[in-house]
Amino acid sequence: MFNFDLQYTDKESNARAGLIQTAHGEIQTPIFMPVGTAGTVKGVHQKELKEDVQAQIILGNTYHLYLRPGTEILEKAGGLHQFNGWDRPILTDSGGYQVYSLSHRRKITEEGVTFASHIDGSKHFFSPEVAMDIQRSIGADIIMAFDECPPYPSDYRYAKNSMDLTHRWLKRCCDHFDQTRGLYGYEQTLVPIVQGSTYPDLRRASAETIASFDRPANAIGGLSVGEPTEEIYRFTDLCCQILPEEKPRYLMGVGTPVNLLECIAFGVDMFDCVLPTRNARHGLLYTANGIMNMKNAKWKDDFSPIDENGPCPTSRFYTKSYLRHLLHSKELLGAQIASLHNLSFFLWLVGEARKHIMEGDFRQWKDTMVKDLQRRL
């Protein structure tokens, strides 16, 4: 069921507009995917994700869903789509990022990773095969290969050994995936991940290696883990020059609105990041005119809409003063309103990028937007 139609390419950059077909519907690219780590985007109803945010695809996380509610419950429910009521595409991270982020709780071997649960300290083991089986149980449309994400900075030897391990694990993921079938009557798509830290020869070798597996899409991982923004751009550009044009490219874990636009210009089609919702809960809002810290005193008696001309209906209804009050009072509604606002803006932004790619003026529009997006209001 997975298919990618590359519809437009910008003449002055490598930005692309395309259409991905999955078993649970179409995805217009470039696209931003809200992160629903434990089967939910924090504080946002699925109805709001569809109608207000206009999300086309959301993420789940294999590690977290494996621990809670567990694969037995997910299989009894008929998969994550049935469990959480989301009838559009879902992508799952393999748990490889937790190998990085839970470094104090895990041990890596050739066979896989043993880790202690952050919930109760119980021991668990993930191998490439186990990661595939869990993602079969979750039932996401797009599932990720099990990889190791090296920390930044990493010395060359560690980065190379880590990359080589990721490639060996990818072979095992593909073999096991191809020998099994989905549990819920529709096809799933396995996506490999480029690693190689911040070493050009490793990044190049990894991009070439995963491209040789000829899967329907490819991902760029191991960026946005502490390296300077210039390095994110440098290695995203390098990978996009190698990864095949006819397949979608997914940049994992990136990033700010400016990051999205700059990386779209390199040829990235898919993004995810916790930033819009995490920052929303701390009162940081993104708009087409710049960034607003809603906890600042300047909004205390500002009774104008949060974003009068913005894409989010909720932000056009509530006032800046009211949102500031909710956030300072630690009312749950404040985090919900702010999250809806940021997610709506991110989806609007990639939608506008798509429109300008198709109209042929993406580069000029992007350069203007990047300046506006960085302004502090």
ABEGO torsion letter per residue (X at the ends): XBBBBBABBBAABABBBBBBBBAAEBBBOBBBBBBBAAGBBBGBBAAAAAAAAGBABBBBBAAAAAAOAEAAAAAAAGEAAAAAGBABBBBBBAGAAAAAAAAAABBBBAAEBBBBBAAAGBBBBBBAAAAAAAAAAAGBABBBBBBBBBBOBBBAAAAAAAAAAAAAAAAAAAAAAAABBBAAGBBBBBBBBBBGEABAAAAAAAAAAAAAAGBABBBBBGBGAGBBAAAAAAAAAAAAAABBAABBBBBBGOEBAAAAAAAAAAGBABBBBAAAAAAAAAGBBBBAAEBBBAABAAAAABABBABAABABAAAAABBAAAAAAAAAAGBAAAAAAAAAAAAAAAAAAAAAAAAAAAAGAAAAAAAAAAAAAABBX
